[in-house]
Amino acid sequence: MRARGEKLGQTIVLLLIAGAGALAIARGMTLTFLAIRLQRDFGLGPATIGMLIGAGPLLGACASPFAGTLSDRIGRRIVLTVALAFAGLGLIGLGLAQSVAAFTLAHIVSSVAAAVYEPVARALMSDAAPERLRLRMFSWRYLVINAGWAVGPMIGIAIGANSAAPFIIAGVVHFAFSAAIFAIVPAVLLGSAAAGAASQLPGLRRLGAALRDRRLVFYLGGGILLLAVYGQWSVTLSQYVTANLEDGVKVFAWLVTTNATVVVLATAPARLLIEKIGPMKAMVVGCLLFLGGEVGFAFATSATMLIGFMVLFTVGEVLVVPAEYVLVDKIASDDNRGAYFGAHSLASVGNFLGPLLGGLALGAFGGQGMFMLFAVLAAGSAVLFALGHASPPPASLDGRAAGLGGEVAGDAMHRMGRPVFA
């Protein structure tokens, strides 16, 4: 890149990483207490609370693929700016809502806006960072997000979890980040290679073209299984631990602390390992660690054993999260990166399948059956990612490989240099 483009790219990456941490703190100090507020202020039962809270992310999972595609056509800046503004409005609405209907509407607005923001932010980070630095950028972003969620609830308690203040502050944080995105990120990305066939497709056809890439479909399937295993692990593990161990609540708190601590300590070594062995091998290793952790949970007989296997499980997590982003990035090109990351965000369906399947297995087969089911899902995820990695790039309209974002076209573009911002 030209010097100006490289400097601007660095600024954008740092802004996205810092903003990701700020948003995680803001959401951690508010969303953590949603169930408590619904129970205390509106008198809702557990089943109703679960359905209401789950509705927002589910709708967001449906909307995010189209947001990524839209950002390919009209630019990342406008999509991110609008999404952050609506997320802020939704959070403020959650704090001020005086009825279940108002609360539900605010939650849906906030959740859908957050789901729209996420894949577009990842795509913009890939736009701004040279290929050799993307793994490091994704790892740092993952680290600050986890750190933000670790301290956010404590800040919320200090401010007053029973008041509207944390929600209003969180909304203001989103507004500030939205303004920063609008001020710093250019509206137009210039200097990329000549647009391919995908860049001329309308939004829905562009998304369909991405989903015709067998590699992406396999990665999406693997991502769904992975998120079913680790995305909402606290929901199923908490039920098992509190019901089967003395001082189960205390043990579960230690498991949560262990997870957060290992994420912070292991992220940098995990990144170095991914750089050394490659994202595909790192993905397989991470899936095997998930498998080992779940089998360990199934046969653990003490809190110490559970904590030990949580360390194993969490190391798998810090390997698969950045490795998965890098694998998706490698099969996308500059003109369809938003569509690829957007389509891959459908993997968030796994966040719903995990608690659902885990709860059914826990009720029908007990803890061992539930954990062994998750072990099988982890193994299946490794198989799907391996199949995706081995699949050939798709053919373009004229029959040449990778015209819609494959590694052939992508590698050629990387050799030509990353595009610079206007």
JOTA-V135096 format. One record per pair of residues at least 24 apart in sequence whose C-alpha atoms are under 6 Angstrom apart, sorted by the first residue. I is the first residue (numbers start at 1). J is the second residue. Records with the same first field share a line. If there is no record, write none. Layout:
I=J ; J
//
This chain:
1=417 ; 418
5=420 ; 421
9=128
13=125
17=141
20=145
21=144 ; 145 ; 148
24=145 ; 148 ; 149
25=148 ; 149 ; 152
26=170
28=149 ; 152 ; 153
29=152 ; 153 ; 155 ; 156
30=167
56=108 ; 111
57=111
60=111 ; 112 ; 115
61=346
64=115 ; 116 ; 342
65=342 ; 343
67=116
68=120 ; 338 ; 339 ; 342
69=203 ; 338 ; 339
72=338
77=187
80=117
81=178
83=113 ; 117
84=174 ; 178
85=175
87=113
88=171 ; 174
91=167 ; 171
92=167 ; 168 ; 171
95=164 ; 167
119=341 ; 342
120=338
123=337 ; 338
138=322
139=322
188=422
189=421 ; 422
190=420 ; 421 ; 422
191=419 ; 420
192=419
198=404
199=335
207=339
210=340
213=394
215=388 ; 391
218=384 ; 388
219=385 ; 388
220=344 ; 347
222=381 ; 384 ; 385
223=347
224=347 ; 350
225=377 ; 381
227=350 ; 351
228=350 ; 351 ; 353 ; 354
229=374
231=351
232=351
255=307
259=314
267=318
270=319
279=323
283=320
284=382
286=316 ; 319 ; 320
287=378 ; 382
289=313 ; 316
290=316
291=375 ; 378
294=371 ; 375
298=368 ; 371
331=405 ; 406 ; 407
332=405 ; 406
333=405 ; 410
//
